[in-house]
Amino acid sequence: MGTDRLLQSGYFRAKMAQEELVQASGIPYTIVRATQFFEFAGTIGYVAAEGETVRLPSALAQPMVSDDVAAAVADFTLREPANGIVEAAGPDQIPLDDFVRQYLKATDDKR
């Protein structure tokens, strides 16, 4: 989610370019944008670490388990093409820094 709002990231610019190609193709489509996966909390913390410090924004995220993302993608696949973008997100909002902080605490990571 938010691909179009994070274009300072090369990854998201590439995702946006892919979406634009799909939209311009003339083929019926549904683009499913998913929020952060719970399973990526450790990777996010690792990438955001500078030595023993992890710096992350307090931007809100609505993480969900990857199995739920897969189920949402399957659900949208079985529907008529939306010819647009749909979003899949968990039910609860949490600041990104708290999300990773909780993971670090649960895994006894002292950063």
GUMAR-116644 format. One record per residue (C-alpha): residue number from 1; chain; x, y, z. Coordinates in Angstrom, 1 decimal, always signed. Each point is the difference from the previous one (the first is absolute). Example, Ala and Ser with C-alpha at 12.3 -4.5 7.8 and 13.67 -1.06 7.14 Angstrom:
% residues 2
+-----+----+--------+--------+--------+
!   i ! ch !     px !     py !     pz !
+-----+----+--------+--------+--------+
!   1 !  A !  +12.3 !   -4.5 !   +7.8 !
!   2 !  A !   +1.4 !   +3.4 !   -0.7 !
+-----+----+--------+--------+--------+
//
This chain:
% residues 111
+-----+----+--------+--------+--------+
!   i ! ch !     px !     py !     pz !
+-----+----+--------+--------+--------+
!   1 !  A !   +0.0 !   +0.0 !   +0.0 !
!   2 !  A !   +1.2 !   +3.5 !   -0.6 !
!   3 !  A !   +2.2 !   -0.9 !   -3.0 !
!   4 !  A !   -0.8 !   +3.4 !   -1.6 !
!   5 !  A !   +0.9 !   +1.8 !   +3.3 !
!   6 !  A !   +3.5 !   -1.5 !   +0.4 !
!   7 !  A !   +1.6 !   +0.8 !   -3.3 !
!   8 !  A !   +3.3 !   +1.0 !   +1.6 !
!   9 !  A !   +0.6 !   -3.8 !   +0.3 !
!  10 !  A !   +1.4 !   -1.7 !   -3.1 !
!  11 !  A !   -2.0 !   -3.1 !   +0.9 !
!  12 !  A !   -3.3 !   +2.0 !   +0.0 !
!  13 !  A !   +0.8 !   +1.8 !   -3.2 !
!  14 !  A !   +0.5 !   -3.4 !   -1.6 !
!  15 !  A !   -3.3 !   -1.2 !   +1.4 !
!  16 !  A !   -1.7 !   +3.1 !   -1.3 !
!  17 !  A !   +1.5 !   -0.5 !   -3.5 !
!  18 !  A !   -1.3 !   -3.6 !   +0.1 !
!  19 !  A !   -3.5 !   +1.1 !   +1.0 !
!  20 !  A !   +0.0 !   +2.6 !   -2.8 !
!  21 !  A !   +1.0 !   -2.6 !   -2.6 !
!  22 !  A !   -2.9 !   -2.3 !   +1.2 !
!  23 !  A !   -2.5 !   +3.0 !   -0.1 !
!  24 !  A !   +1.1 !   +1.0 !   -3.5 !
!  25 !  A !   -0.1 !   -3.6 !   -1.4 !
!  26 !  A !   -3.8 !   +0.0 !   -0.8 !
!  27 !  A !   -0.3 !   -3.3 !   +1.7 !
!  28 !  A !   -2.6 !   -0.2 !   +2.8 !
!  29 !  A !   +1.8 !   +0.1 !   +3.4 !
!  30 !  A !   -0.1 !   +0.4 !   +3.7 !
!  31 !  A !   +3.1 !   +1.3 !   +1.8 !
!  32 !  A !   +0.1 !   -1.1 !   +3.6 !
!  33 !  A !   +2.1 !   +2.2 !   +2.3 !
!  34 !  A !   +0.7 !   -1.6 !   +3.3 !
!  35 !  A !   +1.3 !   +1.6 !   +3.2 !
!  36 !  A !   +3.0 !   -1.1 !   +2.0 !
!  37 !  A !   +0.2 !   -3.7 !   +0.9 !
!  38 !  A !   +0.6 !   -0.9 !   +3.6 !
!  39 !  A !   +2.7 !   -2.4 !   -1.2 !
!  40 !  A !   +2.1 !   +3.0 !   -1.2 !
!  41 !  A !   +0.3 !   +1.7 !   +3.4 !
!  42 !  A !   +3.5 !   -1.4 !   +0.5 !
!  43 !  A !   +1.2 !   +1.0 !   -3.4 !
!  44 !  A !   -1.3 !   +3.5 !   +0.4 !
!  45 !  A !   +1.8 !   +0.3 !   +3.3 !
!  46 !  A !   +3.2 !   -1.3 !   -1.6 !
!  47 !  A !   -0.1 !   +2.4 !   -2.9 !
!  48 !  A !   -0.8 !   +2.9 !   +2.3 !
!  49 !  A !   +2.8 !   -0.7 !   +2.4 !
!  50 !  A !   +3.1 !   +2.2 !   +0.4 !
!  51 !  A !   +2.2 !   -2.0 !   +2.3 !
!  52 !  A !   -2.0 !   -0.6 !   +3.2 !
!  53 !  A !   -2.7 !   +2.6 !   -0.9 !
!  54 !  A !   -3.1 !   -0.6 !   -2.1 !
!  55 !  A !   -1.5 !   +3.1 !   -1.5 !
!  56 !  A !   -3.5 !   -0.2 !   -1.4 !
!  57 !  A !   -2.8 !   +2.5 !   -0.6 !
!  58 !  A !   -3.3 !   -0.1 !   +2.0 !
!  59 !  A !   -2.0 !   -0.2 !   -3.2 !
!  60 !  A !   -3.0 !   -2.2 !   +0.4 !
!  61 !  A !   +0.0 !   -3.5 !   -1.4 !
!  62 !  A !   -2.7 !   -2.7 !   -0.1 !
!  63 !  A !   +2.1 !   -3.2 !   -0.1 !
!  64 !  A !   -1.5 !   -3.3 !   -0.8 !
!  65 !  A !   +1.2 !   -3.6 !   -0.1 !
!  66 !  A !   +1.2 !   -1.2 !   -3.4 !
!  67 !  A !   -2.6 !   -2.8 !   -0.1 !
!  68 !  A !   -2.7 !   +2.7 !   +0.3 !
!  69 !  A !   +1.6 !   +1.9 !   -2.9 !
!  70 !  A !   +0.0 !   -3.2 !   -2.1 !
!  71 !  A !   -3.7 !   -0.6 !   +0.8 !
!  72 !  A !   -0.8 !   +3.6 !   -1.0 !
!  73 !  A !   +1.8 !   -0.4 !   -3.3 !
!  74 !  A !   -1.8 !   -3.2 !   -0.6 !
!  75 !  A !   -3.3 !   +1.6 !   +0.8 !
!  76 !  A !   +0.6 !   +2.9 !   -2.4 !
!  77 !  A !   +1.2 !   -2.4 !   -2.7 !
!  78 !  A !   -3.4 !   -1.8 !   +0.1 !
!  79 !  A !   -1.9 !   +3.2 !   -0.5 !
!  80 !  A !   -0.6 !   +2.0 !   -3.2 !
!  81 !  A !   +3.0 !   +2.2 !   -0.8 !
!  82 !  A !   -0.3 !   +3.3 !   +1.8 !
!  83 !  A !   +2.0 !   +1.8 !   -2.7 !
!  84 !  A !   +1.5 !   +1.9 !   +2.9 !
!  85 !  A !   +1.9 !   -0.3 !   +3.3 !
!  86 !  A !   -1.3 !   -1.7 !   +3.1 !
!  87 !  A !   +1.7 !   +0.0 !   +3.4 !
!  88 !  A !   +0.4 !   -2.8 !   +2.6 !
!  89 !  A !   +0.9 !   +1.0 !   +3.5 !
!  90 !  A !   -0.3 !   -1.3 !   +3.6 !
!  91 !  A !   -2.8 !   +1.3 !   +2.2 !
!  92 !  A !   +2.2 !   +1.9 !   +2.4 !
!  93 !  A !   +2.3 !   +2.9 !   -0.5 !
!  94 !  A !   +3.3 !   +0.2 !   +1.8 !
!  95 !  A !   +2.9 !   +2.4 !   -0.3 !
!  96 !  A !   +2.8 !   -1.6 !   -2.0 !
!  97 !  A !   +2.6 !   +0.7 !   +2.7 !
!  98 !  A !   -2.3 !   -1.7 !   +2.6 !
!  99 !  A !   -0.6 !   -3.0 !   -2.3 !
! 100 !  A !   +3.8 !   -0.6 !   -0.3 !
! 101 !  A !   +0.6 !   +0.8 !   +3.7 !
! 102 !  A !   -2.5 !   -2.7 !   +1.0 !
! 103 !  A !   +1.8 !   -2.5 !   -2.3 !
! 104 !  A !   +3.4 !   +0.9 !   +1.4 !
! 105 !  A !   -1.3 !   -0.4 !   +3.6 !
! 106 !  A !   -1.7 !   -3.3 !   -0.8 !
! 107 !  A !   +3.2 !   -1.4 !   -1.5 !
! 108 !  A !   +2.2 !   +1.3 !   +2.9 !
! 109 !  A !   +1.8 !   +2.3 !   -2.4 !
! 110 !  A !   +1.5 !   +2.8 !   +2.2 !
! 111 !  A !   +0.1 !   +2.7 !   -2.7 !
+-----+----+--------+--------+--------+
//
